[in-house]
Amino acid sequence: QVQLVQSGGGSVQAGGSLKLSCVASGGIRSNCGMAWYRQAPGKERELVSTITSDGKTTYADSVKGRFTISRDNPQEVGLQMNSLKTEDTAVYYCGTANPTFFGCSLWGQGTQVTVSS
């Protein structure tokens, strides 16, 4: 069973930057893609960004121009978060872009990101 292990996150003031990383313990099917999600208190989990095996990316409108997803190798995905806003405060999860696909239901343990004003 492949596991996703997250690192990074923490607390920062508005306007600051943080980087999240996610490393898979084994291979991930190429059709899974990789993604970052977040869940703020009292809200549903939302998709933040995705990246395919060939490097194509998507971003939620709320983070476009501020967040950058990267995939340095097939087992590692990062999320660089710049110009952070208080509304970015949430638990961030690493996962796949297509969690309903066979073999793609993989999730990291979650990382708290807190942005203060």
N, C-alpha and C positions, 0 to 999 in steps of 0.2 A: 504494500500500500504506500503510494507516494505521499509524502508529507510536505507541506509548505510552511517554512519557518520565517517569520517576519522579524525585522529589526528596525531600529530608528524610531522616529516619533518623539513625543515629549511635549514640553510647553514652550511657547514663544510669544512674544508680543506681536500685535498686529503690524504687518509690513515685513515681518521676518520670514525666514526660510527654514524648511526642514526637509530631510530626505528619508524616504522609506525604502527598505529593501526586502526582497522575498526570495528565498532560495528553496528550490525543490530538491528533495532527497533522491529523486530518480527521474527517469525520462517522462515527459509529458507529451501526449499525442499532439501532433502538429495542428489538428483541426480544433483543439480546445481553445487556442489563443490564451492570452493571459490578461488579467484585468485587476483594477483596484476598485473597491467599493467602499462606501462609508455609511455609517449609521449614527445619526445624531439622537440625543435623548428625545424620546417620544415620537420619533419619526421612523419611517420605513427605511430599510437599506436601499441605497441608491448607487447606481453605476457611475463611477467617476471617470474612468479611462480604460481603454482597451488597446492591445497591441497584438498583431498577428505574427505568425512565425516568420513572415517576410517583411516585418517592420511597419506595416500600415497601422496608423493610430487613429483613435477617436477620443473625443473629450466631451464631457458634459458642458453645456453652455456656461455654467457657473464657474468653471475653472479654466476655460480656454484662455490661452495667453499667459496663464500664471503657473500651471502645472505641466510637467513634461514626464511622460512615461518612457522608459527605456528598457531594452532587453539586451544585455551585454552578451549573454549566451543562452542556450535553450532552457537552462535550469534557473536562471536568475532574472528577476524583473525589478526595476526601481521606479520610484515616483519622486521627482524633484518638485517641491512645492515652494513657490516664491510668492511674494506679496500676499502673504496669508491674511485672511480676514477672520473676524470673530465667528462668522457663520461657517467657517471651515472646521470648527470644533466638532469632533466626532470620533468614533472608533473606526479605524480604517482596516479593511480586510483585503488581503491578497486572495485572488481566486482565478478562475478561468473565465474567459469571455463567453463560453458556451457551457454552463454548468449542467444543462439538461442532456448534453450529448453523452454517449456511452463512454465511461472512463474519464469524464471531465468534471465530476463533482468533487472538486478539491478546494479546500479553504485553509487560509492561514489562521493563526490563533487570535488575530486582532491586535491593533496597537492604538493606544489613545493619543490623539493629537488635540492639544488645547491651545487656543489662540486667545490671548487676553488683550483688552483695549488699553 
